[in-house]
Every structure is written in C-alpha cells, then in structure tokens.
C-alpha cells in the first residue's frame, strides 16, 4: 500500500522565513558565546485614561530592573545573571536568557509624565502611563434650539 503525499511548493519558503525570523529574534552574543542581550517582550494596552505596558521579566528582583523616563522616552533595562556559575560546565542546554536587556519606547505627548508608575510582581513588570486630563475623551451635550 502506498501513501499519498501532497506536494507543498511553499514548504521551503516557510522554512527560510522561520530561519530568518529565528535569526532576527536571536540573542546577541559576545566573543565568549555568552548572551549579552535578550529581547524584552511586552504587551501594550490603551484605554481612555491610560496606557499600560506589561513585560515578562521572570527570575529577577525588583531592585535589578530600571525604569527611566527621559526626553519623551521610556526605557526599561536591567541585567539577569547566570545563577549557577559553579555548575556551568555541567549544563547540557541553557535556553533561559541571561545578560543585559534594554528596551526603549517613545512616549506620546498625551502622557502625564508626573504620574507614571511601575510595579513588579510574579515576574511581570507593569508600567502605567496615565494620560493628561485634556487628552482624555469627553462628551459635550449639544443643545438644539
């Protein structure tokens, strides 16, 4: 009994696209092969009152994460150390990223810089960017005579 195999002419293109995506997603390495930077993934949500940014930064302490606002830009940075240097040569695989990370976001001119807040809980950094009062939507009652 023979098996019918469907031909997919785009299979090689998808494989190439996946390889390119992996290459651009890859962590930067220094000459020793250790990761020196890793991508910080974020979710950004907006409503009429604020913009909320959530970033997964597991395995770190709050004191090791820096959130700075300067010249209309929000920067999240820090460094996660490899936590088992003593047994480093015994590892078969290391997939959890470590090293320095940094990500910068351009703030809108509707952000109330004086009221920006940040919290870190259970490996998730949440940055709240409140909007200025004049930027919030409001409804105006139109009188018809």
C-alpha atoms as an extended CHARMM CRD file, in Angstrom:
* protein
*
       145  EXT
         1         1  UNK       CA              0.0000000000        0.0000000000        0.0000000000  PROA      1               0.0000000000
         2         2  UNK       CA              1.4550000000        3.3790000000       -0.9280000000  PROA      2               0.0000000000
         3         3  UNK       CA              0.9610000000        6.6430000000        0.8780000000  PROA      3               0.0000000000
         4         4  UNK       CA             -0.1840000000        9.7720000000       -0.9000000000  PROA      4               0.0000000000
         5         5  UNK       CA              2.0000000000       12.7280000000       -0.0900000000  PROA      5               0.0000000000
         6         6  UNK       CA              0.7720000000       16.1690000000       -1.0280000000  PROA      6               0.0000000000
         7         7  UNK       CA              3.2980000000       18.4830000000       -2.5670000000  PROA      7               0.0000000000
         8         8  UNK       CA              3.7200000000       21.8380000000       -0.8380000000  PROA      8               0.0000000000
         9         9  UNK       CA              5.6170000000       24.2340000000       -3.1190000000  PROA      9               0.0000000000
        10        10  UNK       CA              5.9560000000       26.8190000000       -0.3180000000  PROA      10              0.0000000000
        11        11  UNK       CA              7.4400000000       24.4840000000        2.2820000000  PROA      11              0.0000000000
        12        12  UNK       CA             10.9970000000       25.6370000000        1.5920000000  PROA      12              0.0000000000
        13        13  UNK       CA              9.9300000000       29.2810000000        1.6590000000  PROA      13              0.0000000000
        14        14  UNK       CA              8.2910000000       28.8130000000        5.0590000000  PROA      14              0.0000000000
        15        15  UNK       CA             11.4250000000       27.0950000000        6.3390000000  PROA      15              0.0000000000
        16        16  UNK       CA             13.5090000000       30.0270000000        5.0770000000  PROA      16              0.0000000000
        17        17  UNK       CA             11.1340000000       32.5320000000        6.6720000000  PROA      17              0.0000000000
        18        18  UNK       CA             11.2870000000       30.6610000000       10.0030000000  PROA      18              0.0000000000
        19        19  UNK       CA             15.0850000000       30.6590000000        9.8530000000  PROA      19              0.0000000000
        20        20  UNK       CA             15.1880000000       34.4100000000        9.1270000000  PROA      20              0.0000000000
        21        21  UNK       CA             12.7230000000       35.0750000000       11.9590000000  PROA      21              0.0000000000
        22        22  UNK       CA             14.8440000000       32.9630000000       14.3020000000  PROA      22              0.0000000000
        23        23  UNK       CA             17.9730000000       34.8150000000       13.2220000000  PROA      23              0.0000000000
        24        24  UNK       CA             16.4620000000       38.2400000000       13.9270000000  PROA      24              0.0000000000
        25        25  UNK       CA             14.9380000000       37.0230000000       17.2000000000  PROA      25              0.0000000000
        26        26  UNK       CA             18.2160000000       35.5330000000       18.3420000000  PROA      26              0.0000000000
        27        27  UNK       CA             20.0290000000       36.9390000000       21.3210000000  PROA      27              0.0000000000
        28        28  UNK       CA             23.2300000000       38.8080000000       20.6680000000  PROA      28              0.0000000000
        29        29  UNK       CA             26.3630000000       37.0050000000       21.8200000000  PROA      29              0.0000000000
        30        30  UNK       CA             29.8000000000       38.2850000000       22.7370000000  PROA      30              0.0000000000
        31        31  UNK       CA             33.0780000000       36.6040000000       21.7750000000  PROA      31              0.0000000000
        32        32  UNK       CA             32.7820000000       34.1010000000       24.6610000000  PROA      32              0.0000000000
        33        33  UNK       CA             29.4340000000       32.8550000000       23.3990000000  PROA      33              0.0000000000
        34        34  UNK       CA             27.5760000000       34.1900000000       26.4200000000  PROA      34              0.0000000000
        35        35  UNK       CA             24.3770000000       36.1160000000       25.8870000000  PROA      35              0.0000000000
        36        36  UNK       CA             24.8480000000       39.8330000000       26.3460000000  PROA      36              0.0000000000
        37        37  UNK       CA             21.3510000000       40.9480000000       25.4330000000  PROA      37              0.0000000000
        38        38  UNK       CA             17.9410000000       39.3410000000       25.2000000000  PROA      38              0.0000000000
        39        39  UNK       CA             14.7000000000       40.5830000000       23.7190000000  PROA      39              0.0000000000
        40        40  UNK       CA             12.2140000000       42.0550000000       26.1680000000  PROA      40              0.0000000000
        41        41  UNK       CA              8.6880000000       41.0690000000       25.1250000000  PROA      41              0.0000000000
        42        42  UNK       CA              5.8560000000       43.4330000000       26.0500000000  PROA      42              0.0000000000
        43        43  UNK       CA              2.0890000000       43.7910000000       25.7980000000  PROA      43              0.0000000000
        44        44  UNK       CA              0.7110000000       47.3230000000       25.4490000000  PROA      44              0.0000000000
        45        45  UNK       CA             -2.9170000000       48.1610000000       26.2030000000  PROA      45              0.0000000000
        46        46  UNK       CA             -4.6090000000       51.5470000000       25.9310000000  PROA      46              0.0000000000
        47        47  UNK       CA             -7.9030000000       52.8970000000       27.1730000000  PROA      47              0.0000000000
        48        48  UNK       CA             -9.2890000000       56.4100000000       27.5580000000  PROA      48              0.0000000000
        49        49  UNK       CA             -7.4120000000       57.0210000000       30.8410000000  PROA      49              0.0000000000
        50        50  UNK       CA             -4.0180000000       55.3700000000       30.4200000000  PROA      50              0.0000000000
        51        51  UNK       CA             -1.5830000000       53.1820000000       28.5270000000  PROA      51              0.0000000000
        52        52  UNK       CA             -0.4260000000       50.0560000000       30.3590000000  PROA      52              0.0000000000
        53        53  UNK       CA              2.7400000000       48.2360000000       29.3770000000  PROA      53              0.0000000000
        54        54  UNK       CA              3.3880000000       44.7140000000       30.7230000000  PROA      54              0.0000000000
        55        55  UNK       CA              6.7570000000       42.9940000000       30.3170000000  PROA      55              0.0000000000
        56        56  UNK       CA              7.6850000000       39.4640000000       31.3270000000  PROA      56              0.0000000000
        57        57  UNK       CA             10.9430000000       39.6030000000       33.2740000000  PROA      57              0.0000000000
        58        58  UNK       CA             10.9600000000       36.3680000000       35.2890000000  PROA      58              0.0000000000
        59        59  UNK       CA             13.5940000000       35.3820000000       37.8030000000  PROA      59              0.0000000000
        60        60  UNK       CA             14.7020000000       38.8800000000       38.7350000000  PROA      60              0.0000000000
        61        61  UNK       CA             14.4410000000       41.0560000000       41.7830000000  PROA      61              0.0000000000
        62        62  UNK       CA             12.7520000000       44.4410000000       41.6050000000  PROA      62              0.0000000000
        63        63  UNK       CA             16.0000000000       46.2310000000       42.5130000000  PROA      63              0.0000000000
        64        64  UNK       CA             17.6790000000       44.8270000000       39.3650000000  PROA      64              0.0000000000
        65        65  UNK       CA             15.1350000000       46.4080000000       36.9900000000  PROA      65              0.0000000000
        66        66  UNK       CA             15.4260000000       50.0520000000       35.9720000000  PROA      66              0.0000000000
        67        67  UNK       CA             12.5920000000       52.1450000000       34.5160000000  PROA      67              0.0000000000
        68        68  UNK       CA             13.6800000000       55.5850000000       33.3080000000  PROA      68              0.0000000000
        69        69  UNK       CA             11.8370000000       58.4110000000       31.5860000000  PROA      69              0.0000000000
        70        70  UNK       CA             13.9960000000       60.9140000000       29.7450000000  PROA      70              0.0000000000
        71        71  UNK       CA             13.3620000000       63.2630000000       26.8480000000  PROA      71              0.0000000000
        72        72  UNK       CA              9.9780000000       61.7300000000       25.9850000000  PROA      72              0.0000000000
        73        73  UNK       CA             11.2370000000       58.1550000000       26.0690000000  PROA      73              0.0000000000
        74        74  UNK       CA             10.5850000000       55.3120000000       28.4960000000  PROA      74              0.0000000000
        75        75  UNK       CA             13.4660000000       52.8580000000       28.9140000000  PROA      75              0.0000000000
        76        76  UNK       CA             13.2660000000       49.5250000000       30.7140000000  PROA      76              0.0000000000
        77        77  UNK       CA             16.6320000000       47.9230000000       31.3980000000  PROA      77              0.0000000000
        78        78  UNK       CA             18.4410000000       45.5450000000       33.6900000000  PROA      78              0.0000000000
        79        79  UNK       CA             20.6540000000       42.5170000000       33.8460000000  PROA      79              0.0000000000
        80        80  UNK       CA             19.9340000000       38.9220000000       34.7600000000  PROA      80              0.0000000000
        81        81  UNK       CA             22.9660000000       36.9490000000       35.8890000000  PROA      81              0.0000000000
        82        82  UNK       CA             23.5310000000       33.2800000000       35.1620000000  PROA      82              0.0000000000
        83        83  UNK       CA             22.6470000000       31.8870000000       38.5750000000  PROA      83              0.0000000000
        84        84  UNK       CA             24.6840000000       28.6640000000       38.6330000000  PROA      84              0.0000000000
        85        85  UNK       CA             28.2570000000       29.5780000000       37.6500000000  PROA      85              0.0000000000
        86        86  UNK       CA             29.5710000000       26.7980000000       39.8840000000  PROA      86              0.0000000000
        87        87  UNK       CA             27.9960000000       24.0760000000       37.6890000000  PROA      87              0.0000000000
        88        88  UNK       CA             28.0560000000       25.9320000000       34.3670000000  PROA      88              0.0000000000
        89        89  UNK       CA             30.1340000000       23.2910000000       32.5440000000  PROA      89              0.0000000000
        90        90  UNK       CA             27.6290000000       20.5450000000       33.5200000000  PROA      90              0.0000000000
        91        91  UNK       CA             24.7130000000       22.0910000000       31.6420000000  PROA      91              0.0000000000
        92        92  UNK       CA             23.5420000000       20.2710000000       28.5300000000  PROA      92              0.0000000000
        93        93  UNK       CA             21.3650000000       23.1610000000       27.3770000000  PROA      93              0.0000000000
        94        94  UNK       CA             20.7700000000       26.7460000000       28.5150000000  PROA      94              0.0000000000
        95        95  UNK       CA             17.6650000000       28.2860000000       26.9150000000  PROA      95              0.0000000000
        96        96  UNK       CA             16.6330000000       30.7930000000       29.5620000000  PROA      96              0.0000000000
        97        97  UNK       CA             18.1640000000       34.1270000000       28.6110000000  PROA      97              0.0000000000
        98        98  UNK       CA             20.5730000000       35.9800000000       30.8280000000  PROA      98              0.0000000000
        99        99  UNK       CA             22.6780000000       39.0780000000       30.4340000000  PROA      99              0.0000000000
       100       100  UNK       CA             21.7790000000       42.7080000000       29.8370000000  PROA      100             0.0000000000
       101       101  UNK       CA             18.4810000000       43.8200000000       28.3600000000  PROA      101             0.0000000000
       102       102  UNK       CA             17.0710000000       47.1840000000       27.3740000000  PROA      102             0.0000000000
       103       103  UNK       CA             14.0120000000       48.3870000000       25.5110000000  PROA      103             0.0000000000
       104       104  UNK       CA             13.0120000000       51.9860000000       24.7700000000  PROA      104             0.0000000000
       105       105  UNK       CA              9.5560000000       53.3100000000       23.8810000000  PROA      105             0.0000000000
       106       106  UNK       CA              8.6490000000       56.7380000000       22.5290000000  PROA      106             0.0000000000
       107       107  UNK       CA              6.0110000000       58.3270000000       24.7720000000  PROA      107             0.0000000000
       108       108  UNK       CA              3.0690000000       60.2000000000       23.3180000000  PROA      108             0.0000000000
       109       109  UNK       CA              2.6060000000       63.8980000000       24.0530000000  PROA      109             0.0000000000
       110       110  UNK       CA             -0.6010000000       62.9800000000       25.9100000000  PROA      110             0.0000000000
       111       111  UNK       CA              1.2940000000       61.1190000000       28.6720000000  PROA      111             0.0000000000
       112       112  UNK       CA              1.2430000000       62.6750000000       32.1420000000  PROA      112             0.0000000000
       113       113  UNK       CA              4.9450000000       62.2520000000       32.9630000000  PROA      113             0.0000000000
       114       114  UNK       CA              4.4990000000       63.2080000000       36.6290000000  PROA      114             0.0000000000
       115       115  UNK       CA              2.1120000000       60.3050000000       37.2840000000  PROA      115             0.0000000000
       116       116  UNK       CA              3.9290000000       57.3930000000       35.6030000000  PROA      116             0.0000000000
       117       117  UNK       CA              4.0040000000       54.3480000000       37.8630000000  PROA      117             0.0000000000
       118       118  UNK       CA              5.6100000000       50.9190000000       37.7890000000  PROA      118             0.0000000000
       119       119  UNK       CA              5.1970000000       47.7070000000       39.7700000000  PROA      119             0.0000000000
       120       120  UNK       CA              6.8410000000       44.2860000000       39.6070000000  PROA      120             0.0000000000
       121       121  UNK       CA              5.0450000000       41.1740000000       40.7880000000  PROA      121             0.0000000000
       122       122  UNK       CA              5.3980000000       37.4750000000       39.9470000000  PROA      122             0.0000000000
       123       123  UNK       CA              7.9190000000       38.1680000000       37.1840000000  PROA      123             0.0000000000
       124       124  UNK       CA              5.7590000000       40.7550000000       35.4020000000  PROA      124             0.0000000000
       125       125  UNK       CA              6.7010000000       44.4270000000       35.2270000000  PROA      125             0.0000000000
       126       126  UNK       CA              3.6840000000       46.6980000000       34.7710000000  PROA      126             0.0000000000
       127       127  UNK       CA              4.2390000000       50.3340000000       33.7930000000  PROA      127             0.0000000000
       128       128  UNK       CA              1.2140000000       52.6580000000       33.9000000000  PROA      128             0.0000000000
       129       129  UNK       CA              1.3060000000       55.7650000000       31.7210000000  PROA      129             0.0000000000
       130       130  UNK       CA             -1.6600000000       57.9880000000       32.6740000000  PROA      130             0.0000000000
       131       131  UNK       CA             -2.9860000000       60.4140000000       30.0910000000  PROA      131             0.0000000000
       132       132  UNK       CA             -3.2050000000       64.1520000000       30.6470000000  PROA      132             0.0000000000
       133       133  UNK       CA             -6.6940000000       65.3770000000       31.5740000000  PROA      133             0.0000000000
       134       134  UNK       CA             -7.0040000000       67.4310000000       28.3900000000  PROA      134             0.0000000000
       135       135  UNK       CA             -6.1750000000       64.3440000000       26.3090000000  PROA      135             0.0000000000
       136       136  UNK       CA             -8.9460000000       62.1990000000       27.7800000000  PROA      136             0.0000000000
       137       137  UNK       CA            -12.0810000000       61.8940000000       25.6820000000  PROA      137             0.0000000000
       138       138  UNK       CA            -15.1510000000       63.7160000000       26.9270000000  PROA      138             0.0000000000
       139       139  UNK       CA            -18.6320000000       64.1450000000       25.6520000000  PROA      139             0.0000000000
       140       140  UNK       CA            -20.2850000000       67.5030000000       25.1150000000  PROA      140             0.0000000000
       141       141  UNK       CA            -24.0300000000       67.9160000000       25.2070000000  PROA      141             0.0000000000
       142       142  UNK       CA            -25.2150000000       69.7280000000       22.1090000000  PROA      142             0.0000000000
       143       143  UNK       CA            -28.2590000000       71.9400000000       22.6400000000  PROA      143             0.0000000000
       144       144  UNK       CA            -30.6860000000       72.1430000000       19.7580000000  PROA      144             0.0000000000
       145       145  UNK       CA            -32.9350000000       75.2120000000       19.6780000000  PROA      145             0.0000000000
